[in-house]
């Protein structure tokens, strides 16, 4: 019991007014007809080689969606400054013993028009923390409406009912947006019920699933990371299985913009 209480008290939730941080600066005014996105749970940057891998993954990408990203003392890492991306960090929680925060982070070659965070309605047991969703919007010029990108880390170690409440929260965001959408992240779909809840909701909102995945034994041989999209054409999709600096495999997806109608 003491060990459980100590773990719970090791974190604090970052207040919503302080949760969003913008790091670095976008270097482009617009994107081309094709653009590439990376999605990666980076395991709190706890394994050797994460910076080299992130640098390589980002080099030819237009958007980078990270889960379990870290921010040290509210200060931009030199990578943020030199990468050519605007990074929007949605800080979920902070370690009480340090100034380090963790959450989801979205990088983009063009500046976001808007930023919105949503925490899951429920919290995970033991650590008593919610999970985070970050919605950012972009003007990509060639399509009908702005591009909405949602970066999500779904609630884990809870009932399907609680998982469904976070999916319902996500559906409300999709309902409010009529333009193109990219939805990606770590959905923690480690059983069939969770997968059904998620895929049924995406079908109801006309989002297509990118047919890639990397089941691993540590994830009960289930695929946890997914990419969904609407209002674009899928060109290529790859699991970057050579990347070993996380317990998740990065996903690389290339899209083609639809012409404005």
DAHU-V700104 format. One record per helix or strand of 3 or more residues. SS is the DSSP state (H for helix, E for strand). FROM is the first residue (numbers start at 1). TO is the last residue. If there is no record, write none. Layout:
ss->SS from->FROM to->TO
ss->SS from->FROM to->TO
//
This chain:
ss->H from->2 to->8
ss->E from->11 to->13
ss->H from->16 to->19
ss->E from->20 to->24
ss->E from->34 to->41
ss->H from->43 to->45
ss->H from->50 to->58
ss->E from->63 to->72
ss->H from->78 to->82
ss->E from->86 to->95
ss->E from->100 to->108
ss->E from->114 to->119
ss->E from->132 to->138
ss->E from->147 to->153
ss->H from->160 to->175
ss->E from->181 to->186
ss->H from->192 to->204
ss->H from->217 to->219
ss->E from->225 to->230
ss->E from->232 to->240
ss->E from->250 to->257
//
